[in-house]
Amino acid sequence: MFVGPMLNPSLDQLTDYPFARLATLLGGAATSDSIVMSIGEPQHPPPALVAEALAANAAGWGKYPPANGSAEFRAAVAGWLARRFQLPAGLVNPDTAILPVAGTREALYLIAQTVCGPRRGKPPVVLLPNPFYQVYAGAAVMAGAEPVFVAGDQPDYSTLPAEILDRTALAYLCTPANPQGSVADAALLARTVATARRHGFVLAADECYSEIWDSAAPAGTLAACGDSLANVVVFHSLSKRSSVPGLRSGFVAGDEGVIAAFARVRSYGGAATPLPVLAAATALWRDEAHVDQNRDLYRAKLDMAERILGHRPGFRRPAGGFFLWLDVGNGEQAALKLWREAKIRVLPGAYLARSGADGVNPGDRFIRVALVHDLATTEQALTRLADVLADKGAVRGSS
């Protein structure tokens, strides 16, 4: 008798990825007349310097790239971190505290494989915000850890019971938050860093949206570290900052011991960044003009969203990132209605959160709307969306 392969039983703890769930809900693929606002894929034109750098360094396609990238890339990243977050001189050593990564999703997953081990003879705990980026949960489960979901736009892990914190191996923090767009202030970051050090866990700060902000630049986790990077790693990407999701380029920086262990894990299961991509990324991290232009375009779309949707009780202008997190009463029903009546794909908030002990999913009432298109397309989509949501009977359970 044929016996199929034995799969990792941890997979049974995972729900389908949000976009697979959305496809099941809507029952059809995007069409030529539909507008996809469910995926955070920037549609702004990439800076011209990307193509220029790739072409100028084309000979690098014929070489295996080093896992730790190029000296020029690491120096560019270290310089950018110091300028952007006003870090003490020498805090981030470019040779021992920085690694390039193929976008940050892979890195956010692999950090759990790097740091999660038994704590006090029990499975380790991984702390996650709720709502959250789904990779965090998958990483925790596949590392054999117990995920603990902490509700709130920016959860304060320092308030958790000591018995949980003492078992914690890893805590994910996302600022600006995906999906809510909330930003952790400097005081919360300092408390969280102190908590990680007091209880001996690693704080993984996902700051991929840090350069897309409305009125004030978000504080950085490394700036809350004082004169040591102990227990902290931060993740940054060019996908959102520079509108190059296809470049698959980012970095992780922080605690040198964690970075060294992370490098060993990646030597087995990670992808090295090609030399031409490193060259393009180096140029991008050294340039702020295109980032300012990118931010201005997102800010213009937030102005548009506020004009079209700001009168709704469920509208809140995000402090950072490019998502609207709209309270519509019932996210699944709203997503289905928007697809059927307006050909707009949005993501139900419940797919980005887990139910608590009270059975309440903090994302149930919401939809996530990605403002990633050009201004004309965004205005068309938001106008369609507003028309559907204006129907008082559009979503059962709304208030």
Long-range contacts (C-beta under 8 A, 24 or more apart in sequence): 8-142, 10-141, 10-142, 10-144, 11-142, 13-141, 14-137, 14-138, 14-141, 17-134, 18-134, 18-347, 18-351, 18-352, 19-347, 21-348, 21-351, 22-335, 22-345, 22-347, 22-348, 22-351, 25-332, 25-335, 25-336, 25-348, 26-335, 26-336, 26-339, 26-345, 28-339, 30-345, 31-343, 33-343, 34-339, 34-343, 34-344, 34-345, 35-343, 35-344, 35-345, 35-373, 35-377, 35-380, 35-381, 35-384, 36-345, 37-344, 37-345, 37-346, 37-369, 37-370, 37-371, 37-372, 37-373, 37-381, 38-345, 38-346, 38-347, 38-368, 38-370, 39-347, 39-370, 39-372, 40-178, 40-240, 40-322, 40-323, 40-370, 40-372, 41-245, 41-370, 41-372, 42-239, 42-240, 42-243, 42-244, 42-245, 42-322, 42-372, 43-243, 43-372, 43-373, 43-374, 44-243, 44-294, 44-297, 44-372, 44-374, 45-243, 46-242, 46-243, 46-244, 46-247, 47-242, 47-243, 47-244, 47-284, 47-287, 47-290, 49-280, 49-283, 49-284, 49-287, 49-290, 50-242, 50-244, 50-247, 50-280, 50-283, 50-284, 52-283, 53-276, 53-279, 53-280, 53-282, 53-283, 54-276, 54-277, 54-279, 54-280, 56-279, 57-275, 57-276, 57-279, 57-280, 58-276, 60-274, 60-275, 60-276, 60-278, 60-279, 61-274, 61-275, 61-276, 63-275, 64-272, 65-272, 65-273, 65-274, 65-275, 65-278, 66-272, 67-99, 67-263, 67-266, 67-267, 67-270, 67-272, 68-99, 68-100, 68-263, 69-98, 69-99, 69-100, 69-273, 69-278, 70-275, 70-278, 70-279, 70-282, 71-95, 72-278, 72-279, 72-282, 73-100, 73-273, 73-278, 73-279, 73-281, 73-282, 73-285, 74-98, 74-100, 76-281, 76-282, 76-285, 76-286, 77-236, 77-251, 77-253, 77-285, 78-253, 79-285, 79-286, 80-285, 80-286, 81-220, 81-222, 81-253, 84-210, 84-217, 84-220, 85-219, 85-220, 85-222, 85-223, 86-223, 87-222, 87-223, 88-227, 91-222, 91-225, 91-227, 91-229, 92-222, 92-229, 92-253, 93-256, 96-256, 96-259, 96-260, 97-229, 97-253, 97-254, 97-255, 97-256, 97-259, 98-251, 98-252, 98-253, 98-259, 99-251, 99-252, 99-253, 99-259, 99-262, 99-263, 99-266, 100-249, 100-250, 100-251, 100-272, 100-273, 100-278, 100-281, 101-235, 101-249, 101-250, 101-251, 101-252, 101-266, 101-270, 101-273, 102-248, 102-249, 102-250, 102-270, 102-271, 102-272, 102-273, 103-237, 103-239, 103-245, 103-248, 103-249, 103-250, 104-206, 104-208, 104-235, 104-236, 104-237, 104-239, 104-250, 104-252, 105-135, 106-270, 106-271, 107-235, 107-250, 107-252, 107-262, 107-270, 108-133, 108-135, 108-136, 108-139, 108-172, 108-204, 108-206, 108-235, 109-135, 109-138, 109-139, 109-142, 110-139, 110-262, 110-265, 110-266, 110-269, 110-270, 111-139, 111-170, 111-202, 111-204, 111-233, 111-252, 111-258, 111-262, 112-139, 112-140, 112-142, 112-143, 112-145, 112-170, 113-139, 113-142, 113-143, 113-265, 113-269, 114-258, 114-261, 114-262, 114-265, 115-169, 115-170, 115-201, 115-202, 115-258, 115-261, 116-140, 116-143, 116-144, 116-145, 116-169, 116-170, 117-169, 119-166, 119-167, 119-168, 119-169, 120-166, 120-167, 122-167, 123-167, 124-167, 124-168, 124-169, 124-170, 125-164, 125-167, 125-168, 125-169, 126-168, 126-169, 126-170, 126-171, 126-172, 127-155, 127-157, 127-160, 127-164, 127-168, 127-170, 127-171, 127-172, 128-171, 128-172, 129-154, 129-155, 129-172, 129-173, 129-174, 129-177, 130-155, 130-353, 130-354, 130-356, 130-362, 131-177, 131-179, 131-180, 131-349, 131-352, 131-353, 131-362, 131-363, 132-172, 132-174, 132-352, 132-353, 133-172, 133-174, 133-178, 133-206, 133-352, 134-352, 136-172, 137-354, 140-170, 145-169, 145-170, 149-353, 149-354, 149-356, 151-356, 151-362, 153-177, 153-180, 153-182, 154-182, 154-183, 154-184, 154-188, 156-188, 156-191, 156-192, 157-192, 157-195, 158-191, 158-192, 158-194, 158-195, 162-199, 165-195, 165-198, 165-199, 165-201, 166-199, 168-199, 168-201, 169-201, 169-202, 170-201, 170-202, 170-204, 171-196, 171-201, 171-202, 171-203, 171-204, 172-204, 172-206, 173-203, 173-204, 173-205, 173-206, 173-221, 174-205, 174-206, 174-207, 175-205, 175-206, 175-207, 175-209, 175-210, 175-218, 175-219, 175-221, 175-320, 176-209, 176-210, 176-212, 176-213, 176-218, 176-318, 176-319, 176-320, 176-321, 177-320, 177-321, 178-206, 178-208, 178-209, 178-321, 178-323, 178-352, 179-323, 179-325, 179-347, 179-349, 179-352, 179-363, 179-366, 179-368, 180-318, 180-323, 180-325, 181-209, 181-318, 181-319, 181-320, 181-321, 181-323, 181-324, 181-325, 182-318, 182-319, 182-320, 183-213, 183-218, 183-219, 183-319, 183-320, 184-218, 184-219, 185-219, 186-219, 186-223, 186-224, 189-219, 189-220, 189-221, 189-223, 189-224, 190-224, 192-221, 192-224, 193-221, 193-224, 193-225, 193-231, 193-232, 196-231, 196-232, 197-230, 197-231, 200-231, 201-231, 202-231, 202-232, 202-233, 202-255, 202-258, 203-231, 203-232, 203-233, 204-233, 204-234, 204-235, 205-232, 205-233, 205-234, 205-235, 206-235, 207-234, 207-235, 207-236, 208-235, 208-236, 208-237, 208-239, 208-240, 208-241, 208-250, 209-240, 209-320, 209-321, 209-322, 210-236, 210-241, 210-320, 211-240, 211-241, 211-291, 211-294, 211-295, 212-240, 212-241, 212-294, 212-295, 212-298, 212-320, 212-321, 212-322, 213-295, 213-319, 213-320, 214-299, 214-302, 214-317, 214-318, 214-319, 214-320, 215-319, 216-319, 218-319, 218-320, 222-253, 222-254, 229-254, 229-255, 229-256, 230-255, 231-255, 231-258, 233-258, 233-259, 233-262, 238-281, 238-284, 238-285, 240-321, 240-322, 241-284, 241-291, 241-294, 242-284, 242-290, 242-291, 242-294, 243-294, 244-280, 244-284, 247-277, 247-280, 247-281, 248-273, 248-277, 249-273, 249-277, 249-278, 249-280, 249-281, 297-375, 298-322, 298-371, 300-375, 301-371, 301-375, 301-378, 302-371, 304-375, 304-378, 304-379, 304-382, 305-371, 305-378, 305-382, 308-379, 308-382, 308-383, 308-386, 309-382, 309-385, 309-386, 309-389, 312-386, 312-389, 314-365, 322-370, 322-371, 322-372, 323-368, 323-369, 323-370, 323-371, 324-368, 324-369, 324-371, 325-349, 325-366, 325-367, 325-368, 326-366, 326-367, 326-368, 326-369, 326-389, 327-365, 327-366, 328-365, 328-366, 328-367, 328-389, 328-394, 328-395, 328-398, 329-365, 329-395, 329-396, 329-397, 329-398, 329-399, 330-364, 330-365, 330-395, 330-396, 330-397, 330-398, 331-363, 331-364, 331-365, 331-366, 331-367, 333-395, 333-396, 333-397, 334-367, 334-389, 334-394, 334-395, 335-367, 337-388, 337-394, 337-395, 338-367, 338-384, 338-385, 338-388, 341-388, 342-384, 342-385, 342-387, 342-388, 343-384, 344-381, 344-384, 344-385, 344-388, 346-385
